[in-house]
């Protein structure tokens, strides 16, 4: 799978991202490339990887690794009308 999008952070750099990866059974593997916006010319593109597994119908639990640091992440799909 492939896709593109944008990212932003409070008081942090923002820009575009490119995602590629694969799905097999209940597992998901992604590579995410962060390309910083033109205001941040001193920052080089950065890459992170995500490996996760479908834990419930609307939840993926996994690990995001970037710059040598791994952290647990939970992705939750929200629908219109759901409470955040």
C-alpha positions in Angstrom: 0.0 0.0 0.0 1.1 3.6 -0.5 -0.2 7.0 0.5 0.7 10.6 1.2 -0.4 13.1 3.7 0.7 15.9 6.0 1.9 16.2 9.5 2.1 19.0 12.1 3.0 19.5 15.7 2.4 22.1 18.3 5.5 24.4 18.2 7.2 21.9 15.9 8.1 21.4 12.3 5.4 20.2 9.8 5.4 19.0 6.3 4.4 16.2 4.0 4.8 12.4 4.5 4.9 9.4 2.2 3.8 6.0 3.5 4.4 2.6 2.0 3.9 -0.8 3.4 2.1 -4.1 3.5 -0.7 -6.0 5.2 -0.7 -9.7 5.8 -3.5 -11.4 7.8 -3.8 -9.2 10.9 -0.4 -7.6 10.7 0.6 -4.2 9.3 4.1 -2.9 8.4 4.7 0.6 7.3 7.6 2.9 6.4 6.9 6.6 6.8 9.1 9.3 5.3 8.7 12.8 6.8 9.6 15.6 4.5 9.8 18.9 6.4 8.2 22.1 5.0 10.1 24.9 3.3 10.4 26.9 6.5 12.7 24.2 7.9 15.4 24.1 5.3 18.0 22.8 7.8 16.0 19.6 8.5 16.6 16.6 6.3 13.8 14.1 5.5 13.4 11.5 8.3 12.1 7.9 8.2 10.2 5.8 10.8 8.8 2.3 10.7 5.6 1.0 12.2 4.8 -2.7 12.9 1.4 -3.5 14.3 -1.3 -6.0 14.7 -5.1 -5.7 14.6 -6.1 -5.9 18.2 -9.9 -5.2 17.8 -12.2 -4.2 15.0 -11.1 -0.5 15.2 -7.8 -0.8 17.0 -4.2 -1.5 15.9 -1.5 -1.9 18.5 2.1 -1.6 17.4 5.6 -0.2 17.7 6.8 3.0 16.0 10.6 3.2 15.6 12.4 6.3 14.5 15.9 7.6 15.1 16.7 4.4 17.0 13.9 4.8 19.5 11.0 2.4 19.7 7.7 3.4 21.3 4.4 1.7 21.7 1.5 3.2 19.7 -2.2 2.4 19.5 -4.1 3.5 16.4 -7.9 3.9 16.9 -10.4 4.5 14.1 -13.0 7.1 15.1 -16.2 7.5 13.2 -18.5 10.6 12.9 -20.4 10.8 16.2 -17.8 8.8 18.2 -16.4 10.3 21.4 -12.7 11.0 21.1 
